[in-house]
Amino acid sequence: MRILVTGGAGFIGSNLIHRLLADGHVVVCMDNLSTGRLNNIKAFLDSRDFEFVEGDVRTPYAFEVDQVYNLACPASPPRYQADPIGTTMTSVLGTKHALELGQATGVRVLQASTSEVYGDPEVHPQSEEYVGAVNPVGQRACYDEGKRVAESLCFDFHRQFGTDVRVARIFNTYGPMMDPDDGRVISNMVVAALQGLKLPVYGSGEQTRSFCFVDDLVDGLIAIMNQTVEVGPYNVGNPEERSIAEVGRIVAEVVGTTVSLEFTALPVDDPKRRRPDISRLTEATGWKPSRTFQEGLARTVDYFRRELAREA
């Protein structure tokens, strides 16, 4: 197939493209490079099965493709809060334009949503039926509410026009191709450990997250695109929950350094617990994550070690 991946120069997008090319597909990557990195797709540029288009999803676009993965949007809090209006419009207009392409051509569109639609959840673990507890006026609202509107557009296009849509709610993901400076937990900790610095921990470190290795995440997205029959939404992530302080200890162990944590203030509206109920996707497709945290973290550490050496 010929497949469009918006946001394809980003962390998840570039890993998805690697898999799609390996599976024999032709891929069009569209990215405005505001947070995506050319280095993430450098290995594909000489392939006749790959095309890079520098473009912004906030502007209408048209391609002749068989599927669309709409992944375009800053995803780390420092990046999406740097231009909050731009972040909201990327989610809203970017999703609208992807859906309009799907409506006009009949191709399926997978919308990359997020666990942030659950906000600071009052239900644990989070299933797709839970409607969330999001602060609509906080500093994170540009991302959280932008993605919630994106989901509503997907369901309204499906109901009103019959547009072929799938919605994937992505939980915390880590792995190669992450930006060392993106400000998320794993990248912050691994980079600090490799540089011999204290590992940053927000709050007490007792808050929890569930981290999914990117290869498993990509498997899940492809399963949602090709194997599910309902729009969704589908949680996709790893239900193995651990505290942030525990993550720091494991990172130090994998890097081979002494554990030294530096505690800082907890960001406003930062969720206290986060763990996906993935039973809907598992029942629909059989998908479940298979890589252990230590296995994925070892590959991530190797990647960041090379990145830091390249940038030195």
N, C-alpha and C positions, 0 to 999 in steps of 0.2 A: 504494500500500500504506500501511498504518498501521504505523509502525516505532518501536520503543522504543530509545532510546539512553541507557544508564546512564552516569553521569559526563559527561553532555552539556554541562555548563557549563564543562568543562575545555578545555584547549588543542585536543587532537585532536577531542574530542567536538563542540565548537562548530563547528569547520570541517566536520566530517562532516554535522552538522545543516544547515548552510548549503547544502551540496551536495544533500542529500536533499530539502529544500524546493524548491530550484531545479529538481529533477527531477520535481516534482509530487506528492511523497509527503506524507502527514500524519505528523507526528513528535511523539512523547511523550518529553520529556526528564526524566530522574530524576537528581537530584543532591542531596547533603546540604550542598553549598557549603563543605565543609571545606578544599578546595583549588580547587574550581571557582569561577568568578566570575560573578555576575549580569550584569555588564557585557558578558560574552562572548555572552550570549543576549538582550541588551536589544532588539536589532533585530528579534527574532522574536516578542516578547511580544504584539504586537497582531495577529499573523496568526491567522486562524481555523484554519489548518492546523497550528498549534503549541500544545502544552500543556506547561507546566512543573509538575512535581510535586517538591516538596522532600521527599526521603526518603532513607533509608539502606539500601543493598543488603544490609547485614548482617541486616536484618529481612526475613522473607518478604514477597513482594508478588505481585500478580496484575494483569495488564492484558490486554485483548483487542487483540492486535496480530498482524501477519503475519511480523515479523522482530524479532530482538533483537540489538543490538550491545552487548556488555558491556564497557564501557571504564572502569568505576568503579574507581579506585585512585590514590592519590598516586604520582607517577612520578619526581619529582626527589629525589635523595638527602637534601637537608636536610628536605624535607617528609615523606618516608616514614620517616626515622629519628627524627623528632620524636615519633611515636607508633607505635613498631615493632609492638606487639601489635595495635593497630588496623589497621595496614597488612596484617599477615598475615591477620587475620580478614576484611578487606575482600576480599582475593583468594580466600580459601577459602570463606567463607560467601556472599560476593557471587556467586561463580561457581556454587556449589551452588544458590542460589535462582534464578539465571537458567536453569540447566539443568532445574530442577524445573518452571519455567514452560514450557520447551520440551518436556519430557516430557509434561506434562499436556495441552498444546494442539496439539502436533505442529509448532510453528513452529521455524524454524532459528535457532540461537544462534551468533553469532560471538564468540569469546572473544579479547580483546586480550591476548596474551601479550607477551613482550619478549625482546630479544637478551640480557638479563641472565641468562636460563636457561643460557647458555653459560659464565657466570662469566668468569674470566681465562683465555681459551681457549688450549689447547695445539695447536689445529688452526687453520690460516688459509688461505683465508677459511673462515667457518663455514657448513657446510651443515646441513640439518635432521637428517641422520643422526648428527651429532656430539652426544654426550650431555652434554658440558660438564664444567667443573672449578669447581664452586661451593663456597665455604666455608659450611657449614651453620650455623656458630655465630658468624659475624662480624657486624659492624654493618649490613651490607647484606643479610643473610640474610632479614630480614623481607620484603623485596621479592622477592629472587631466588628463595628457596625457596617463598614464597607463590605466585608465578607458576608454579613447577614443579608444586606441588600442584594448582593450578587446571587446568593442562594434564592432569594424571593424572585429575582428575575428569571432564574432557571426554571422554577416551577411555574411561573406565569407564562413564559414562552411555551412550555410544554403543554399547559392546560389550554392556552388560547390558540396556539398555532400547531400543536402537535410536534414541536421541535424535539429532536432526539437528543436527550440530555442525560448526563450522569453527574452526580455531585459527590465528591470525595472530601471528607473532613480529615485533614492531615494533622496528626499529633506530632509531638517533638521528634525531630529527625536529625541524624548526624551522620558524618562520613566524609570521604574524600570530596573535593571540590568546594567545601565550605570556605568562605572568605575568612582568613585569620583575624580580620578586624571587624567582623560583623556583629559582635557584641552579645552573642548567645552563649548559653552556659558551657557547652562542650568546647567550643572554640576558645572562649575566654580562659577556661581552666587548662586546656592542653597547651596553648601558647604560653601561658604563664609558667607552667611546669617545665616546658622545654627551655625557657629563658631563665630558669632558676629563681623565679619570683614567687611570692605568696599567691595562692589560688583564691580568686575573688569569690566570695559567697554573700549573696544578698540576704538580709535578715538573719535569722538564727540558723538557717540551713536545714530546718526541720520540714520546710515545704517540700512537696514531692512532685516528681515528674516521671513520665514513662517514655523512655528513649528507644526509637526504632532506627535500626541501621538502614542506610539509604537503599541498599540493594533489596531489602525486604519491602521497603516502601514502594519502590518502583514495581516490584512484582505485584503489589496490591493495586496500584493505579492501573496497570495493564489488565489485571483481572476485572476491575470495575468497568473499564472501557469495553472489554471483549466478552465477558462471561455473565454479566448481570442483566436482568431483564427490566428492573425497575429503575426509576430516576435516582432513587436513594432518599436521603443522604446515607452514605456509608462511612462509618469511622474506619480509618486506616492508621494503625500504629501498633506499638508493642505494649501489651497490658502489664508487663513486668514493672512494678512501681518501686521507686527508691527515693530516699531523701537526697537533697542537693549536697549535704555534708558527706553522705556515703559516696556520691558520685566523685567528690573531690578526693576521697581516700583511694578509690579505684583508679582514678586518673594518675595520681602520684605513683601508685604501684606499677601501672603499665609503663609509665615514662621512666621509672626507676629513680625516683627522687624522694626526699623526705616530705612527709605531709606537713604543710604549713598553710593554714587557712586565714584569709583576711576578711573579716565580716564588715559589711557596709549596709547602709539603709535599704530596706525593702522598697522597691518601686511601687508607686501608687497603682492600685487595682491589680497587682500581681497575684495570680491564682495561688491558693494555698495547697491545693491538691489537684492532680491531673492524671487520669488513667482512663483509657478507652475501653468500652465494652465493644468487642469486635465480633460478637456472635452473629450479627446480621450478615456481615461480609463472609465470615467463615461458612455459614450455612448456605449462602448463595453460590459460593465459588470454591470452597475448600481452602481458601487462603488463610495462612497464619504465619507470623514471622518465625524464622528458623535460626537466625544468627544470634549467638550469645552477645551480651554487652561487652564482655572482655575481648571477644573475637573482633567485633566491629571497632572497638576502641583501639585495638592494636593497629588495625589498618588505618584508622584516622590519625593516630599519632605518627605513623610512618609518613603519611601524606603531609601533615603539618611540618614535620622535620625537614622534608624536601622543600616545602614552600619557604620556610624561614631561611634555609640555606640559599635558595634562589634569589631571595630578596636582599640578602646580606651584601 
